[in-house]
Amino acid sequence: MKIMDSIDYQILSCLKENSRENATNIGAKINLSTSAVIERIKKLENSGLIEKYTTVINQSALGRDLLAFIYVSLEHPKFYENFVEKIHENSSVAECYYIAGDFDFILKVVTKSGKGLEEILKYVKFISGVSMTRTSVVLSTNKCEVCLLPDSDDE
């Protein structure tokens, strides 16, 4: 089933650049009426393709210059729910993924300093069931996409 066409793709591209872009401006960019743009955006929202609109906050502007990934292994799957609950309680953990492979989770953490990272590591290591961690500190970010548009051959 085809969810979107090339016009929808153009609308998504505009919204990806600026989710606050109004329908009139989008219509002018892609040569479509304001009402048609609004109708298509509603269709994309109702289909579930557009999940939400959000703000991307510059963490460095807040003094949070240290980005790291913490790989976590649990002793047993019975610790899964408690671990996830504890991770949700820590505001320095930006993302948490349950993964296959040598580790059970990858945590993306953002903090102000090495001391802040040390505190997060202690927090994680004290969660019941954590058996091992490995940490990678990010030196620079070469690509960071908040959302990905479908490839043109996906249309």
C-alpha positions in Angstrom: 0.0 0.0 0.0 1.4 3.4 -1.0 1.2 5.8 1.9 2.7 8.9 0.3 3.5 10.4 -3.1 6.2 12.9 -4.2 4.1 15.9 -3.0 3.8 14.3 0.5 7.6 13.7 0.4 8.2 17.4 -0.4 5.9 18.5 2.5 7.7 16.1 4.8 11.0 17.6 3.6 9.8 21.1 4.5 8.5 20.0 7.9 11.8 18.2 8.6 13.7 21.4 8.1 11.3 23.4 10.2 8.3 21.7 11.9 6.8 25.2 12.6 6.7 26.1 8.8 3.1 27.1 8.1 1.0 25.6 5.3 1.0 28.8 3.2 4.8 28.9 3.1 5.1 25.2 2.3 2.5 25.6 -0.4 4.5 28.4 -2.0 7.6 26.3 -2.0 6.0 23.3 -3.6 3.4 25.1 -5.7 0.3 23.8 -3.9 -2.6 25.6 -2.2 -2.6 26.1 1.5 -5.8 24.0 2.0 -4.2 21.1 0.0 -1.1 21.3 2.1 -3.2 21.2 5.3 -5.2 18.3 4.0 -2.1 16.3 3.2 -0.5 17.1 6.5 -3.6 15.8 8.3 -3.5 12.7 6.2 0.1 12.1 7.1 -0.7 12.6 10.8 -3.7 10.3 10.7 -1.8 7.6 8.9 0.8 7.6 11.7 3.6 8.7 9.4 4.0 12.0 11.3 4.1 10.9 15.0 4.8 14.3 16.6 6.3 17.7 16.3 9.1 18.6 18.7 11.9 21.0 19.5 15.6 20.1 19.1 17.5 21.7 22.0 21.1 22.6 21.6 22.7 20.7 24.5 26.0 22.5 24.2 24.2 25.8 24.8 23.1 24.3 28.1 26.6 23.4 29.0 26.1 19.7 28.3 29.1 19.1 26.0 29.8 15.5 26.9 28.0 12.8 24.8 28.7 9.2 25.5 27.2 5.8 24.8 27.1 3.2 27.6 26.7 -0.4 26.7 25.0 -2.4 29.5 24.7 -6.2 30.1 22.2 -7.6 32.6 22.7 -10.8 34.6 19.3 -12.1 33.6 16.3 -11.0 31.6 14.3 -10.9 34.8 16.0 -7.5 35.5 14.8 -6.0 32.3 11.7 -4.1 33.6 13.4 -2.7 36.6 16.4 -1.6 34.6 14.2 0.3 32.0 12.2 1.9 34.8 15.4 3.2 36.5 16.7 4.5 33.2 13.5 6.5 32.6 14.1 8.2 36.0 17.5 9.6 34.9 17.3 12.8 33.0 20.8 12.5 31.6 19.9 9.4 29.6 18.6 10.7 26.3 17.9 7.4 24.6 17.8 3.7 25.6 17.8 0.8 23.2 17.3 -2.9 23.9 19.7 -4.6 21.5 20.9 -8.0 20.3 24.6 -8.9 20.5 27.2 -8.8 23.3 25.3 -6.3 25.4 21.6 -5.9 26.2 21.2 -2.1 26.1 22.8 1.0 24.6 22.3 4.2 26.5 22.9 7.6 24.9 23.8 10.0 27.7 24.5 13.8 27.6 26.2 15.5 30.5 28.3 18.6 31.4 31.6 16.9 32.3 33.6 13.8 33.0 32.4 14.1 36.6 28.8 14.0 35.4 29.5 10.9 33.3 31.1 9.3 36.3 27.9 9.9 38.3 25.7 8.4 35.5 28.0 5.4 35.4 27.7 4.9 39.1 23.9 5.2 38.8 23.7 2.6 36.1 26.1 0.2 37.8 24.0 0.3 41.0 20.8 -0.7 39.2 19.9 -4.3 40.2 21.0 -6.9 37.7 23.6 -4.8 35.8 26.6 -7.1 35.3 28.8 -5.2 33.0 29.1 -1.8 31.2 31.3 -0.4 28.5 31.5 3.3 27.8 32.4 5.2 24.6 32.8 8.9 24.7 32.0 10.8 21.5 34.7 13.1 20.3 32.7 14.7 17.5 29.4 14.2 15.7 29.6 13.9 11.9 26.0 13.2 11.2 22.9 13.6 13.4 19.5 13.3 11.8 16.5 13.6 14.1 14.3 11.9 11.5 14.9 10.2 8.2 12.8 10.8 5.1 12.1 7.7 3.0 14.4 7.1 0.1 13.1 8.3 -3.2 12.6 4.7 -4.4 10.4 4.1 -1.4 7.7 6.5 -2.7 
